[in-house]
Amino acid sequence: MAPLGIDWKTSSLDAIRLAYLTHLRGVAAGHRSADGMDLARERALTEQVDRQLKLLTLAEKTGQLVNVTQLEPALHRQYMAFKAELEARDDKLKEELDLLYGIDVDLDVISTHTRNALAHLSGHGEGGGGPVGSPAEDGRPDPADDDDGMGGPAPHAEPQGDGQAGALQP
């Protein structure tokens, strides 16, 4: 009686009989299954799924939808070419800065910034596994701290025996 929505303890025998006849007519007409499931609703849900699948197929055929597994190798090649070009740029940039300004620029400073940019662009900052923040935030030494502005390493404070920072060491 529960699938019919009838409480047999409080309903009259006539109300139970009418509800059961309505249920039998719905099953016979194909509107309800024997277990009380609304078949018309199920057909409507099936039609919605079929329509969505047909829309996706149409979008794929018209070029509005691209299969990621087919696109991934092309994107990987593009990223590797971009990476190679940026890494080659470091040497060219060092040579040009040395020639234009007559200074000896540390190639590692330029390369570090390029590697950090590539790591950020490859998704290591957006939950991809690596940090995006400044090097000091993630425990790495900041390359800018190693430069005294004159092409040489910056003086660093060395800890002494009591754990306090001592005088600057060259």
N, C-alpha and C positions, 0 to 999 in steps of 0.2 A: 504494500500500500504506500510505502514511503516514496517510491519513484513516481507514483501518480499524484503525490502531494496531498494525500488524504490521511487524516488521523482517524483510524478506525475506532478509537475509543470514544471519540466525541461526535463523529459523523453518523448520520442515519444510514440505514441499509440502502435506502433509495439513492442517496448522494453517492455512496460507494459504487452502486450498480451503474449510475450514469457516468461517473468518472472512468470506470473500467471499460464501458462501451465506447466512450470517446477515445480512449487509449487504443482499443482494438481497431476502431475505424482508421485512426492515424497510421497504425502499422500496416493495415490492409491497403491504404492509399499510397503507402510509400513515403509518408511524411515523418514517420518515427520508426526507429528500430525496435526490436523486441525488448531490449534493455532500457528503452525510454529516451534514447539519444535523438536529438532533433536532426533528421537527415537533411532537411532543407538548409539549415544553418551550416552543416558540414559541407554540403555542395557549394554553398556560397564561399566558404573559406578556401576550398579547393580551387575554385575559379579565380579567386584573388591571387593565390600562389602561382597558378598557371599564367595569369596576366603579367605578374611581376617577372617571371622567367622569360616570357616573350619580349617584354620591354628590355631586359638585359641583353637578350640575343640580338635584338634590333640595334641597341646602342653599340654592341660589339661590331656588328656588320657595317654600321655607318661610320666607324672609327672614333666614336665618342668614348669608347671603353677599350682599355689596353690591358693585355695580360701581363702581370708584373714579372712572371718568370721569363717571358720573352724580352722584356725591356731591361731586365737586370744586367745582362752581359754588356749591352751598349752603354748603360750608365756607368758600369765599372770601368770600361775602356776610357770613357770620357773623364772620369775621376782620375785614373792613372795618368792620362796625358796632362791633365791640369796640374797634378802633383809634380810630375817630371819637369814641367815648364816652370813652376814656382821654385823648385829646388835648383834648377839651372840658373834662375834669375839671381840667386844669392851670390854666385861667383861673379856674374856680370856686374851686379850692383857694387860689390866690394871693389872690383877693379876700377870702376868708374868713380866711386867716391875717393879712392886712393889717388887717382890721377887728377881729379878736379880740385881736391882740397889739400893734396900733399900730405895726407895722414895715412897711417896704417890702421884701417878699420878691422876689428876682430870679426872674422867670418862666422864664428860661433854665435855671436850676438844676433846677427841677421838670420842665421839658420834656426836659432831657437824661436824667434818670432814667427818664422815661416812654419815650423813644425807645430807650434801652438795654434796657429790659424788653421792649418790642415786638420788637426785633431778636433778643433771646434766645428769645422765644416763637415767633418765626417760623422758627427753625431755623438762624439765622446762626451759632450757637455750636456746633452739633453737626455740623460738616462742611458747613454750608450756605453758607460763603463768608466769614463775618465773625467777628471775635473776640468772645469772651464775657467774657474776663477784665477786670480793672479797666482804665480808660482809660490809666493809666500804663504798663501792660504792653504795649499795642499802639501806643504813641507819641503818643496823644492826650493833651492836658492834662486833668487831673482837675478837674472843675468845683468840687469841694470846696476845691481849692487856691486858687481865685480868690475865695474868700469869707473876709473877716477876722472874721466872726461879728457884724459890726455893720452889715451891709447894703452894704458897700463892697468894692472889690477888695482882695485881699491884696497886701502889698508883695512884689515879686519881686527876686531877685538877678540883676543884669545882669552879664554877663562883661565884664572889662576887656581892655585890649590884650594882656595876656600869656595870656589864656585862662582865668585863675582868676576865681572868683566874687568880686565886690567887695561893697561895702556894700549894704544893702537900699535899693531905690529905691521911692518911693510910686507 
